[in-house]
Amino acid sequence: MSYVDGFAFAVPAQNREAFLDMASTVAPVFRKHGATRVVECWGDDVPKGKLNDFYTAVHARDGEVVVFAWIEWPSKEVRDSGMQKVTDEMPSPPGGVPFDGARMIFGGFRTILDA
């Protein structure tokens, strides 16, 4: 089964186009090194929770939008090899990263069901 890297982070709403430009630049690098899908999702219907929610998880501030993203790989082995190559080759965004990466949450996940 596939392997997935998942991400959640907050992006200032006014940085949407800069974020999309950055994501569009780096997605082909992931694909070049083995990723089968690179998906970036701009928060549209993200409810506030009573105990916990995406906003709390990423310490979102007023005026920020939660982004949920994932990169799908054929296997963990392809991911490990590809991610190292991506790290070595990753272009720096011209205006810098348009969000606070310190508040990003992420992890690698083995697929156990794909219906």
MDTraj code that builds the backbone (N, CA, C; nanometers):
import mdtraj as md
import numpy as np

residues = "MET SER TYR VAL ASP GLY PHE ALA PHE ALA VAL PRO ALA GLN ASN ARG GLU ALA PHE LEU ASP MET ALA SER THR VAL ALA PRO VAL PHE ARG LYS HIS GLY ALA THR ARG VAL VAL GLU CYS TRP GLY ASP ASP VAL PRO LYS GLY LYS LEU ASN ASP PHE TYR THR ALA VAL HIS ALA ARG ASP GLY GLU VAL VAL VAL PHE ALA TRP ILE GLU TRP PRO SER LYS GLU VAL ARG ASP SER GLY MET GLN LYS VAL THR ASP GLU MET PRO SER PRO PRO GLY GLY VAL PRO PHE ASP GLY ALA ARG MET ILE PHE GLY GLY PHE ARG THR ILE LEU ASP ALA".split()
xyz = np.array([
    [0.0829, -0.1193, 0.0000],
    [0.0000, 0.0000, 0.0000],
    [0.0868, 0.1249, 0.0000],
    [0.0239, 0.2356, -0.0317],
    [0.0953, 0.3625, -0.0412],
    [0.1358, 0.4160, 0.0958],
    [0.2169, 0.5198, 0.0917],
    [0.2628, 0.5894, 0.2110],
    [0.2265, 0.7360, 0.1936],
    [0.1843, 0.8011, 0.3012],
    [0.1373, 0.9392, 0.2920],
    [0.2079, 1.0266, 0.3954],
    [0.2570, 1.1419, 0.3500],
    [0.3028, 1.2465, 0.4401],
    [0.1881, 1.3449, 0.4522],
    [0.1433, 1.3732, 0.5746],
    [0.0317, 1.4644, 0.5967],
    [0.0780, 1.5894, 0.6689],
    [0.0135, 1.7017, 0.6357],
    [0.0523, 1.8316, 0.6891],
    [-0.0710, 1.9146, 0.7219],
    [-0.0628, 1.9946, 0.8253],
    [-0.1628, 2.0974, 0.8545],
    [-0.0865, 2.2188, 0.9041],
    [-0.1261, 2.3367, 0.8560],
    [-0.0599, 2.4605, 0.8945],
    [-0.1512, 2.5772, 0.8634],
    [-0.1164, 2.6934, 0.9148],
    [-0.1975, 2.8136, 0.8945],
    [-0.1231, 2.9092, 0.8017],
    [-0.1982, 2.9669, 0.7076],
    [-0.1418, 3.0629, 0.6126],
    [-0.2229, 3.1921, 0.6224],
    [-0.1574, 3.3060, 0.6350],
    [-0.2331, 3.4311, 0.6332],
    [-0.3167, 3.4392, 0.5048],
    [-0.4437, 3.4741, 0.5190],
    [-0.5354, 3.4757, 0.4044],
    [-0.4802, 3.5581, 0.2887],
    [-0.4131, 3.6687, 0.3193],
    [-0.3613, 3.7534, 0.2124],
    [-0.2428, 3.6897, 0.1388],
    [-0.1887, 3.5786, 0.1915],
    [-0.0758, 3.5094, 0.1271],
    [-0.1202, 3.3917, 0.0408],
    [-0.2507, 3.3824, 0.0113],
    [-0.3016, 3.2674, -0.0641],
    [-0.2295, 3.2494, -0.1975],
    [-0.2169, 3.3546, -0.2752],
    [-0.1533, 3.3430, -0.4072],
    [-0.0046, 3.3103, -0.3941],
    [0.0638, 3.3714, -0.2973],
    [0.2055, 3.3411, -0.2755],
    [0.2213, 3.1951, -0.2352],
    [0.1288, 3.1457, -0.1503],
    [0.1335, 3.0050, -0.1104],
    [0.1103, 2.9148, -0.2310],
    [0.0109, 2.9472, -0.3122],
    [-0.0185, 2.8663, -0.4303],
    [0.0995, 2.8667, -0.5270],
    [0.1632, 2.9801, -0.5440],
    [0.2819, 2.9874, -0.6298],
    [0.3920, 2.8968, -0.5765],
    [0.4167, 2.9030, -0.4443],
    [0.5192, 2.8189, -0.3841],
    [0.4854, 2.6711, -0.4011],
    [0.3608, 2.6346, -0.3703],
    [0.3185, 2.4949, -0.3808],
    [0.3288, 2.4448, -0.5245],
    [0.2946, 2.5289, -0.6193],
    [0.3024, 2.4912, -0.7608],
    [0.4463, 2.4728, -0.8065],
    [0.5373, 2.5425, -0.7416],
    [0.6796, 2.5301, -0.7748],
    [0.7396, 2.4022, -0.7177],
    [0.7016, 2.3662, -0.5949],
    [0.7638, 2.2500, -0.5312],
    [0.6958, 2.1173, -0.5660],
    [0.5695, 2.1198, -0.6041],
    [0.4991, 1.9938, -0.6357],
    [0.5703, 1.9123, -0.7429],
    [0.6149, 1.9731, -0.8532],
    [0.6852, 1.8937, -0.9543],
    [0.8153, 1.8311, -0.9036],
    [0.8782, 1.8930, -0.8052],
    [1.0011, 1.8363, -0.7483],
    [0.9666, 1.7071, -0.6739],
    [0.8570, 1.7082, -0.5969],
    [0.8128, 1.5855, -0.5298],
    [0.7764, 1.4782, -0.6322],
    [0.7057, 1.5169, -0.7373],
    [0.6650, 1.4200, -0.8397],
    [0.7875, 1.3610, -0.9109],
    [0.8852, 1.4450, -0.9369],
    [1.0092, 1.4014, -1.0031],
    [1.0788, 1.2923, -0.9223],
    [1.0658, 1.2997, -0.7898],
    [1.1376, 1.2064, -0.7031],
    [1.0481, 1.0983, -0.6437],
    [0.9359, 1.0701, -0.7108],
    [0.8577, 0.9521, -0.6764],
    [0.7192, 0.9720, -0.6198],
    [0.6829, 1.0935, -0.5798],
    [0.5479, 1.1144, -0.5267],
    [0.4453, 1.0922, -0.6363],
    [0.3352, 1.0274, -0.6021],
    [0.2294, 1.0030, -0.7007],
    [0.1225, 1.1113, -0.6974],
    [0.1096, 1.1806, -0.5841],
    [0.0135, 1.2912, -0.5702],
    [0.0681, 1.3932, -0.4722],
    [0.0416, 1.5194, -0.5019],
    [0.0713, 1.6288, -0.4106],
    [-0.0566, 1.7118, -0.4043],
    [-0.1177, 1.7185, -0.2869],
    [-0.2480, 1.7833, -0.2727],
    [-0.2393, 1.8920, -0.1653],
    [-0.2831, 2.0119, -0.2010],
    [-0.2894, 2.1246, -0.1078],
    [-0.4354, 2.1683, -0.0993],
    [-0.4914, 2.1749, 0.0198],
    [-0.6331, 2.2090, 0.0375],
    [-0.6467, 2.3324, 0.1256],
    [-0.7107, 2.4363, 0.0726],
    [-0.7323, 2.5636, 0.1425],
    [-0.8586, 2.5506, 0.2264],
    [-0.8509, 2.5754, 0.3559],
    [-0.9650, 2.5593, 0.4460],
    [-1.0871, 2.6382, 0.4005],
    [-1.2005, 2.5695, 0.3959],
    [-1.3252, 2.6300, 0.3493],
    [-1.4384, 2.6089, 0.4497],
    [-1.4421, 2.4916, 0.5094],
    [-1.5459, 2.4573, 0.6060],
    [-1.4778, 2.3871, 0.7234],
    [-1.4043, 2.4652, 0.8019],
    [-1.3243, 2.4115, 0.9122],
    [-1.3852, 2.4629, 1.0423],
    [-1.4667, 2.3799, 1.1073],
    [-1.5380, 2.4268, 1.2262],
    [-1.4454, 2.4452, 1.3464],
    [-1.4826, 2.5398, 1.4298],
    [-1.4151, 2.5590, 1.5580],
    [-1.4689, 2.4528, 1.6539],
    [-1.3808, 2.3904, 1.7298],
    [-1.4222, 2.2879, 1.8240],
    [-1.4343, 2.3409, 1.9648],
    [-1.4972, 2.2619, 2.0503],
    [-1.5091, 2.3004, 2.1905],
    [-1.3834, 2.2614, 2.2668],
    [-1.3233, 2.1512, 2.2323],
    [-1.2046, 2.1031, 2.3022],
    [-1.0794, 2.1169, 2.2156],
    [-1.0899, 2.0818, 2.0869],
    [-0.9748, 2.0850, 1.9979],
    [-1.0238, 2.1006, 1.8548],
    [-0.9388, 2.1522, 1.7687],
    [-0.9716, 2.1672, 1.6279],
    [-0.8436, 2.1951, 1.5497],
    [-0.8565, 2.2115, 1.4187],
    [-0.7395, 2.2406, 1.3364],
    [-0.6753, 2.3740, 1.3749],
    [-0.7559, 2.4736, 1.4062],
    [-0.7021, 2.6052, 1.4422],
    [-0.6116, 2.5951, 1.5646],
    [-0.6582, 2.5199, 1.6648],
    [-0.5803, 2.5013, 1.7863],
    [-0.4527, 2.4230, 1.7560],
    [-0.4641, 2.3209, 1.6752],
    [-0.3496, 2.2354, 1.6446],
    [-0.2354, 2.3127, 1.5801],
    [-0.2689, 2.4092, 1.4945],
    [-0.1645, 2.4849, 1.4238],
    [-0.1455, 2.6253, 1.4823],
    [-0.2105, 2.6524, 1.5942],
    [-0.2017, 2.7839, 1.6594],
    [-0.2350, 2.8961, 1.5604],
    [-0.3438, 2.8761, 1.4851],
    [-0.3849, 2.9771, 1.3866],
    [-0.4198, 3.1077, 1.4558],
    [-0.3848, 3.2151, 1.3889],
    [-0.4138, 3.3492, 1.4395],
    [-0.5265, 3.4104, 1.3578],
    [-0.5828, 3.5194, 1.4056],
    [-0.6863, 3.5889, 1.3296],
    [-0.6336, 3.6208, 1.1902],
    [-0.7179, 3.5985, 1.0907],
    [-0.6799, 3.6276, 0.9525],
    [-0.6026, 3.5165, 0.8842],
    [-0.5854, 3.4034, 0.9526],
    [-0.5154, 3.2899, 0.8909],
    [-0.6143, 3.1803, 0.8532],
    [-0.5798, 3.1074, 0.7486],
    [-0.6610, 2.9972, 0.6975],
    [-0.5841, 2.8678, 0.7202],
    [-0.6542, 2.7639, 0.7640],
    [-0.5908, 2.6344, 0.7825],
    [-0.5762, 2.5667, 0.6471],
    [-0.4557, 2.5153, 0.6215],
    [-0.4285, 2.4379, 0.5010],
    [-0.4035, 2.2945, 0.5434],
    [-0.4658, 2.2028, 0.4710],
    [-0.4475, 2.0594, 0.4935],
    [-0.3867, 2.0048, 0.3653],
    [-0.2762, 1.9343, 0.3766],
    [-0.2061, 1.8881, 0.2567],
    [-0.1537, 1.7472, 0.2770],
    [-0.1312, 1.6794, 0.1658],
    [-0.0671, 1.5497, 0.1753],
    [0.0101, 1.5194, 0.0480],
    [0.1101, 1.4358, 0.0657],
    [0.1904, 1.3856, -0.0458],
    [0.1800, 1.2346, -0.0402],
    [0.1400, 1.1758, -0.1496],
    [0.1249, 1.0299, -0.1562],
    [0.2431, 0.9703, -0.2312],
    [0.2941, 0.8624, -0.1757],
    [0.4093, 0.7919, -0.2320],
    [0.3718, 0.6447, -0.2539],
    [0.4373, 0.5748, -0.3446],
    [0.4065, 0.4324, -0.3659],
    [0.4421, 0.3452, -0.2451],
    [0.5442, 0.3865, -0.1675],
    [0.5874, 0.3092, -0.0511],
    [0.6707, 0.3993, 0.0397],
    [0.6951, 0.3528, 0.1606],
    [0.7803, 0.4289, 0.2529],
    [0.9231, 0.4350, 0.2003],
    [0.9673, 0.3286, 0.1371],
    [1.1035, 0.3265, 0.0836],
    [1.1217, 0.4320, -0.0254],
    [1.0231, 0.4433, -0.1154],
    [1.0289, 0.5465, -0.2196],
    [1.0229, 0.6839, -0.1545],
    [0.9393, 0.6984, -0.0527],
    [0.9281, 0.8256, 0.0185],
    [1.0597, 0.8647, 0.0835],
    [1.1232, 0.7714, 0.1544],
    [1.2475, 0.8032, 0.2230],
    [1.3551, 0.8476, 0.1242],
    [1.3679, 0.7760, 0.0160],
    [1.4660, 0.8107, -0.0867],
    [1.4289, 0.9419, -0.1558],
    [1.3028, 0.9549, -0.1949],
    [1.2566, 1.0737, -0.2649],
    [1.2631, 1.1980, -0.1791],
    [1.2257, 1.1866, -0.0531],
    [1.2252, 1.3029, 0.0353],
    [1.3666, 1.3571, 0.0544],
    [1.4655, 1.2686, 0.0614],
    [1.6045, 1.3147, 0.0740],
    [1.6451, 1.3920, -0.0520],
    [1.6076, 1.3417, -0.1682],
    [1.6399, 1.4104, -0.2940],
    [1.5671, 1.5441, -0.3037],
    [1.4416, 1.5471, -0.2598],
    [1.3643, 1.6717, -0.2604],
    [1.4315, 1.7743, -0.1696],
    [1.4719, 1.7309, -0.0513],
    [1.5372, 1.8208, 0.0437],
    [1.6637, 1.8812, -0.0172],
    [1.7400, 1.7996, -0.0885],
    [1.8636, 1.8470, -0.1505],
    [1.8370, 1.9437, -0.2662],
    [1.7244, 1.9263, -0.3349],
    [1.6959, 2.0021, -0.4570],
    [1.5957, 2.1153, -0.4393],
    [1.5268, 2.1191, -0.3271],
    [1.4157, 2.2123, -0.3086],
    [1.4556, 2.3559, -0.3366],
    [1.3817, 2.4206, -0.4277],
    [1.4104, 2.5624, -0.4530],
    [1.3604, 2.6480, -0.3372],
    [1.4295, 2.7566, -0.3110],
    [1.3843, 2.8512, -0.2097],
    [1.2789, 2.9415, -0.2713],
    [1.1649, 2.9592, -0.2050],
    [1.0625, 3.0494, -0.2595],
    [1.1187, 3.1911, -0.2712],
    [1.0930, 3.2594, -0.3838],
    [1.1488, 3.3932, -0.4059],
    [1.1214, 3.4911, -0.2922],
    [1.0002, 3.4935, -0.2393],
    [0.9668, 3.5860, -0.1310],
    [0.9754, 3.5219, 0.0052],
    [1.0335, 3.4039, 0.0145],
    [1.0364, 3.3289, 0.1397],
    [0.9098, 3.2456, 0.1538],
    [0.9050, 3.1646, 0.2554],
    [0.7883, 3.0800, 0.2808],
    [0.6749, 3.1696, 0.3316],
    [0.5559, 3.1621, 0.2686],
    [0.4468, 3.2550, 0.3042],
    [0.3635, 3.2139, 0.4263],
    [0.4238, 3.1392, 0.5187],
    [0.3550, 3.0995, 0.6416],
    [0.4602, 3.0663, 0.7458],
    [0.4166, 3.0508, 0.8712],
    [0.5069, 3.0193, 0.9818],
    [0.5213, 2.8674, 0.9934],
    [0.6302, 2.8150, 0.9385],
    [0.6532, 2.6713, 0.9387],
    [0.6706, 2.6111, 1.0763],
    [0.7024, 2.6916, 1.1766],
    [0.7188, 2.6400, 1.3128],
    [0.5868, 2.5893, 1.3701],
    [0.4742, 2.6356, 1.3144],
    [0.3432, 2.5927, 1.3640],
    [0.2830, 2.4810, 1.2794],
    [0.3585, 2.4310, 1.1820],
    [0.3102, 2.3210, 1.0976],
    [0.3133, 2.1907, 1.1776],
    [0.2097, 2.1100, 1.1612],
    [0.2140, 1.9742, 1.2153],
    [0.2221, 1.8802, 1.0956],
    [0.2953, 1.7717, 1.1113],
    [0.3152, 1.6807, 0.9991],
    [0.3521, 1.5426, 1.0506],
    [0.3406, 1.4457, 0.9634],
    [0.3789, 1.3101, 0.9980],
    [0.3673, 1.2193, 0.8773],
    [0.4305, 1.1042, 0.8877],
    [0.4235, 1.0021, 0.7832],
    [0.3306, 0.8902, 0.8266],
    [0.2503, 0.8413, 0.7329],
    [0.1449, 0.7454, 0.7651],
    [0.1433, 0.6288, 0.6664],
    [0.1385, 0.5091, 0.7186],
    [0.1215, 0.3897, 0.6343],
    [-0.0272, 0.3742, 0.6055],
    [-0.0598, 0.3570, 0.4796],
    [-0.2000, 0.3374, 0.4406],
    [-0.2436, 0.1983, 0.4864],
    [-0.3571, 0.1912, 0.5565],
    [-0.4093, 0.0614, 0.5991],
    [-0.5442, 0.0306, 0.5352],
    [-0.6087, 0.1316, 0.4741],
    [-0.7314, 0.1118, 0.3994],
    [-0.7386, 0.2180, 0.2922],
    [-0.7684, 0.1766, 0.1708],
    [-0.7854, 0.2697, 0.0590],
    [-0.9071, 0.2218, -0.0166],
    [-1.0228, 0.2737, 0.0214],
    [-1.1484, 0.2273, -0.0385],
    [-1.1832, 0.3190, -0.1538],
])
top = md.Topology()
chain = top.add_chain()
for i, resn in enumerate(residues, 1):
    res = top.add_residue(resn, chain, resSeq=i)
    for name in ("N", "CA", "C"):
        top.add_atom(name, md.element.get_by_symbol(name[0]), res)
traj = md.Trajectory(xyz[None], top)
